[in-house]
């Protein structure tokens, strides 16, 4: 299997500030073997781990992340989730995140998430440069920007890729074969059982986001999905049907 069956969505984001080193560490402490993180570029071209285009909701800053130099971002903090007694955390660089994940023994699904539609190539290339300079770890690249996945196939064909959609399009298989992806990532609210069967029968794995209901997770598991992205990794990992599995790291020999 490409990834583990339970993937911590932006780390343990219900207990710690999302997409931060603290959230990654807590996810590992809860038993997760894989995390999903998002990467964007600062104004001076530094890949950082962050989800939103704007800083206002998640941090004590405001405006577009892409308008800040990294030096400016270092002064900001990501809020801890509501109800958590954890502290606000700094926005990590991708290099810092990869170093922490390697130390924790975690795999990474890295979503290439350009802050504007035109920055997909720069975001991908800067991220790949950091990845290639970092210690190996299990890694999958995904993106809603399918041009980025096509470029990743050309620049780093050895890194497994996945396509992101909210709803499965009619021509999904043609796109998946063209881009030589290993997995399809789909939103749970629009997914149907027959779609899972069709994808699996075509030789691709299926991962579903964002699944926070144990009951819904059991249903998806019975449909044949390979794994789920969840904000509650500890809760899912307490269920016997969800098991974790480690895979070979990108860059390591077979």
GITARA-V400269 format. One record per residue. N is the residue number from 1. RES is the residue in one letter. SS is DSSP state (h for helix, s for strand, l for the rest). PSI is psi in radians with two decimals (NA if undefined). D_FIRST is the distance of its C-alpha to the first C-alpha in Angstrom with 1 decimal. Layout:
n/res/ss/psi/d_first
N/RES/SS/PSI/D_FIRST
N/RES/SS/PSI/D_FIRST
This chain:
n/res/ss/psi/d_first
1/X/l/2.50/0.0
2/X/l/-0.80/3.8
3/X/l/-3.14/5.7
4/X/l/2.91/7.2
5/X/l/-0.31/8.6
6/X/s/2.10/11.9
7/X/s/2.18/12.9
8/X/s/1.97/16.6
9/X/s/1.91/18.3
10/X/l/0.57/20.8
11/X/l/-2.82/20.5
12/X/l/1.25/22.4
13/X/l/-0.14/24.6
14/X/l/-0.29/26.5
15/X/l/-0.39/28.0
16/X/l/2.82/28.2
17/X/l/2.20/29.0
18/X/l/2.61/25.9
19/X/l/0.47/24.3
20/X/l/2.89/26.4
21/X/h/-0.63/25.9
22/X/h/-0.75/27.1
23/X/h/-0.64/24.4
24/X/h/-0.81/21.6
25/X/h/-0.75/23.3
26/X/h/-0.65/23.8
27/X/h/-0.75/20.2
28/X/h/-0.72/19.4
29/X/h/-0.48/22.4
30/X/l/-0.06/21.1
31/X/l/-0.02/17.9
32/X/l/2.54/15.5
33/X/l/-0.25/12.9
34/X/s/2.58/12.4
35/X/s/2.74/15.2
36/X/s/2.26/16.2
37/X/s/2.79/19.4
38/X/s/2.48/21.9
39/X/s/2.38/24.0
40/X/s/2.97/27.5
41/X/s/2.46/30.5
42/X/l/3.04/33.8
43/X/l/-0.50/37.1
44/X/l/0.36/37.2
45/X/l/0.36/33.7
46/X/l/2.17/31.8
47/X/s/2.18/28.2
48/X/s/2.75/28.0
49/X/s/1.91/25.5
50/X/l/2.67/26.9
51/X/l/-0.85/26.3
52/X/l/2.59/29.6
53/X/l/-0.67/31.9
54/X/s/2.59/34.8
55/X/l/-0.29/35.3
56/X/l/-0.78/37.7
57/X/l/-0.64/35.4
58/X/l/-0.24/33.2
59/X/s/3.14/35.7
60/X/l/0.24/39.4
61/X/l/-3.03/39.7
62/X/l/2.81/40.3
63/X/l/-3.04/39.8
64/X/s/2.37/37.0
65/X/h/-0.70/34.8
66/X/h/-0.20/35.2
67/X/h/-0.08/38.9
68/X/l/2.40/38.6
69/X/l/2.76/38.6
70/X/h/-0.65/36.3
71/X/h/-0.66/39.5
72/X/h/-0.68/40.3
73/X/h/-0.53/36.9
74/X/l/-0.38/37.1
75/X/l/-0.23/39.9
76/X/l/2.86/37.9
77/X/l/2.49/35.8
78/X/s/2.25/33.0
79/X/l/2.51/34.2
80/X/l/2.66/32.7
81/X/l/2.68/31.6
82/X/l/2.31/34.5
83/X/l/-0.17/35.1
84/X/l/2.54/33.5
85/X/l/0.22/35.9
86/X/l/2.89/33.7
87/X/l/2.77/35.3
88/X/l/2.65/34.8
89/X/s/2.68/32.8
90/X/l/2.74/33.0
91/X/l/2.10/30.9
92/X/l/2.67/28.7
93/X/s/2.82/28.3
94/X/h/-0.66/24.9
95/X/h/-0.75/26.0
96/X/h/-0.71/26.7
97/X/h/-0.78/23.4
98/X/h/-0.69/21.5
99/X/h/-0.77/23.8
100/X/h/-0.76/23.3
101/X/h/-0.69/19.5
102/X/h/-0.77/19.7
103/X/h/-0.59/22.3
104/X/h/-0.23/20.3
105/X/l/0.52/17.1
106/X/l/2.61/15.1
107/X/s/2.80/12.5
108/X/s/2.19/14.0
109/X/s/1.88/13.5
110/X/s/2.03/17.0
111/X/s/2.10/18.8
112/X/s/1.94/21.6
113/X/l/1.32/24.4
114/X/l/2.42/27.7
115/X/l/-0.41/30.6
116/X/l/2.73/32.4
117/X/h/-0.52/31.3
118/X/h/-0.19/33.0
119/X/h/0.21/31.3
120/X/h/-0.72/27.8
121/X/h/-0.80/28.5
122/X/h/-0.70/30.1
123/X/h/-0.79/27.3
124/X/h/-0.87/24.6
125/X/h/-0.72/26.7
126/X/h/-0.66/27.8
127/X/h/-0.76/24.3
128/X/h/-0.65/23.2
129/X/h/-0.71/26.3
130/X/h/-0.76/25.5
131/X/h/-0.76/21.9
132/X/h/-0.32/23.3
133/X/l/0.00/25.8
134/X/l/2.85/23.6
135/X/l/2.54/21.8
136/X/l/2.57/18.3
137/X/l/2.78/15.4
138/X/l/2.28/11.7
139/X/s/2.41/12.5
140/X/s/2.35/11.9
141/X/s/2.35/15.2
142/X/s/2.82/16.1
143/X/s/2.59/19.5
144/X/l/-0.36/21.9
145/X/l/1.66/23.9
146/X/h/-0.35/22.5
147/X/h/-0.60/25.1
148/X/h/-0.66/23.3
149/X/h/-0.68/20.0
150/X/h/-0.73/22.3
151/X/h/-0.66/23.9
152/X/h/-0.64/20.8
153/X/h/-0.66/19.9
154/X/h/-0.70/23.4
155/X/h/-0.57/23.7
156/X/l/1.16/20.3
157/X/l/-0.34/18.4
158/X/l/-0.23/16.2
159/X/l/2.14/14.6
160/X/s/2.58/11.7
161/X/s/2.71/13.3
162/X/s/2.59/13.1
163/X/s/2.41/16.2
164/X/s/2.26/17.8
165/X/s/2.69/20.2
166/X/l/-0.88/22.1
167/X/l/2.43/22.8
168/X/l/2.10/21.2
169/X/l/2.86/23.8
170/X/l/-0.57/25.1
171/X/l/0.45/24.2
172/X/h/-0.74/20.6
173/X/h/-0.70/19.4
174/X/h/-0.78/22.0
175/X/h/-0.76/21.1
176/X/h/-0.71/17.4
177/X/h/-0.72/18.3
178/X/h/-0.70/21.0
179/X/h/0.00/19.0
180/X/l/0.83/16.2
181/X/l/2.84/13.5
182/X/l/-0.42/9.8
183/X/s/2.76/9.9
184/X/s/2.25/13.0
185/X/s/2.18/14.1
186/X/s/2.67/17.0
187/X/s/2.44/19.8
188/X/h/-0.51/19.9
189/X/h/-0.43/23.6
190/X/h/-0.04/23.5
191/X/l/2.48/20.5
192/X/l/2.67/21.4
193/X/h/-0.72/19.8
194/X/h/-0.51/20.6
195/X/h/-0.73/18.9
196/X/h/-0.80/15.5
197/X/h/-0.72/16.3
198/X/h/-0.76/17.5
199/X/h/-0.81/14.5
200/X/h/-0.70/12.0
201/X/h/-0.41/14.8
202/X/l/0.00/15.0
203/X/l/0.21/11.6
204/X/l/2.70/10.2
205/X/s/2.74/7.9
206/X/s/2.18/10.3
207/X/s/2.46/11.0
208/X/s/2.39/14.5
209/X/s/2.80/17.3
210/X/l/2.11/19.4
211/X/l/1.94/19.1
212/X/l/-0.08/21.7
213/X/l/2.17/22.9
214/X/h/-0.71/21.5
215/X/h/-0.80/22.9
216/X/h/-0.67/21.3
217/X/h/-0.73/17.9
218/X/h/-0.69/18.5
219/X/h/-0.82/19.5
220/X/h/-0.69/16.5
221/X/h/-0.72/14.2
222/X/h/-0.43/16.6
223/X/h/-0.34/16.3
224/X/l/0.24/12.6
225/X/l/2.60/11.1
226/X/l/-0.55/7.6
227/X/s/2.99/9.4
228/X/s/2.57/12.9
229/X/s/2.23/15.0
230/X/s/2.61/17.9
231/X/l/-0.10/21.2
232/X/l/1.10/21.2
233/X/h/-0.67/18.3
234/X/h/-0.72/20.6
235/X/h/-0.75/21.5
236/X/h/-0.70/18.1
237/X/h/-0.22/17.1
238/X/l/-0.16/20.3
239/X/l/2.35/19.1
240/X/l/-0.44/17.9
241/X/l/-0.22/15.3
242/X/l/1.98/13.3
243/X/l/2.74/11.6
244/X/l/2.74/10.1
245/X/l/2.37/8.0
246/X/l/2.54/9.0
247/X/l/2.97/7.8
248/X/l/2.43/10.6
249/X/l/2.54/12.9
250/X/l/2.28/14.3
251/X/l/-0.23/17.5
252/X/l/2.65/16.8
253/X/l/2.69/17.4
254/X/l/NA/14.9
